[in-house]
């Protein structure tokens, strides 16, 4: 059975555009089918740690993997792209999070789905609305969360140097 998941991918170190491309390629290499990719958004960092702005995207994927095995792949991708977990909410070469996995509600020591910070993150909600089906319950829920969020961070479409 194919599972549908939505992933958030962010980066604020090194060649940020290339980091996003590399993460997508590594997902494909892991036999995870990328269905939709949002525009790239540039956003201010969350958490108060001084650091550069992030580039963020949301992707819809389909996979035969379980949520737990998808998380293992994600951690492997982060490690392969030199993610170091040194400072909570600190700078990172890449950050991948499972936002949703089917309609599942998962609570383990390593994984919570839906991701508990979705309502508090415009940098997740704005691109998520691009990739979910417009008339779906998920779209309605995401729009409601965006309308009600207390997150006032600036989220803008990224203009790369090549445009």
Order of alpha helices (4+ residues) and beta strands (2+ residues): beta-alpha-beta-beta-beta-alpha-beta-beta-beta-alpha-alpha-beta
